[in-house]
């Protein structure tokens, strides 16, 4: 088992990474000082792991309730947060209770937000069950829900007391979900950690085979990178944290253009990262073979690298939430100044971005 | 104009106290760095002061929207918070916007909570328009809403960037609301500030006449007392902040027993404080003439000092949310160890509490 610490002064917390953490009380008992625990999960995860977690907690003397959400981003709203509050109050959970999030990013976001607001804040502990949640949403404290007028518009910064990234639970992920998680892993190498990128190139076969040793290393190095960024910019007060959005502006356009759920978030980010690399190449920052190198790594992780042909360049620009007239002053993108080093910039010619959007299967050529 | 500071490190903020603050840009401009401002108020306050505040903000170059809530505790819920989010999103308010709370405690609680959650936190500034809100809810950062199963169960600790306690706006309060605010003013003297209690005894006639100089002094000394307590215990982690609840456990029983809205909160707290003084006397901590002295001060502020005869002692106990069997181990009350010095204790004989509850008009005799 590996342990790393997200350093946020009094809000610092450990991330435990390894196999079968769910059977090790030392991973959670010191971080769950409450007696009353509500385990929040969803309908997909519940049949797989809920019983295990509940038995483990009961065995340690906790009073345990469970709350099962429907599975999907479309249920990530205030109504379903209210349902959590109702259950907490019906069972007379007091200010000393704690919530445990057992699931992917949506479950973590919702449980963390409920914990932030219940009686003005109770503890919560995270057991992320997807690779994406383990390497991304479990670090950083961003919690919240969607509003009909915008994604993640309502929320709080709320740090967990501990994160249990159990590599065993990843065995039940389907291949697409798993690959989508790898996209964010690759992202850390691209934006700030060239040695990690090289390690990924050497170990991608093992990662794709879900080798536990490779996985633990990839998760630890990803979380460490994110933890470093978050520690330096917890509340997103400067550009540092924005680097984590490499590929996301392009990716969001793909998700929006295709309809949410058609492409997985990680898939759209993978293609978006290649598009960012392509634009960086057009700016003279990357060499063509470096774009090719990034593409090769993404493909080896079973990720898509060609934007959907059904979205025209002008639609793409619109989905990137910009008007051409205000483009120069407004649109800021995360681009690669060199491989392994991203920057946030609004300083690029619109014409080059349009070339990237028109490139289709010819990105980087 | 007086200024005092609530010292909470990076979250420190000033409270300005005086007449006609709403016409002084220096009181708000440095604390509203946003361009987009949403002023949240209610239907009672809007006709009185909304136009003034909006004109003032427009005159300083802000982009201003307004949101008018219905007036009353029964609308203090998540639905109405969602309404605030919807308006913010419809007008494309970004993370750099700010909310201004113009109203009493309910408006402040709701606006602060909305500001805490909108895009994971935006600034807010408070303009409390009741005496109770000026001396109590504007200091301390407790924000939130009710849940059908409990009051103030959903919320956040969120400090404002500044508080404008304008004594001019108190002229429009009715006499009962005004007296209810005085109950919390007297509370600060009783729990931790004997010189202030003596000052109140000497100046109550001026306060009842709403003399502006007296009012400014009373508000400043109340806020300073609360600020000192909050600075020492921001997140209610120890008993210190609990001292602010003198009279509140008795008072809540009166509010619950009579039905919410029948007695004003401050009225119930006033009677509750005299009941706490009576129990303190029965414990040998206060002298009979000190209980009489407290009663005289409350009466001079036009506050009720006799608990409703329609609530029997056993009902009273039940409303105090206790079962007799667990009483000894559970019920903690704020009592007066001596006049001007409160403590939190569970160490009192049930029989003495029952005598207090049975005393009726004979409190302290």
Interface residues (C-beta under 8 A of the other chain):
Chain A: X78 X82 X85 X86 X89 X90 X116 X117 X118 X119 X120 X121 X142 X144 X147 X148 X149 X150 X153 X154 X155 X156 X157 X235
Chain B: X78 X82 X85 X86 X89 X90 X116 X117 X118 X119 X120 X121 X142 X144 X147 X148 X149 X150 X153 X154 X155 X156 X157 X235
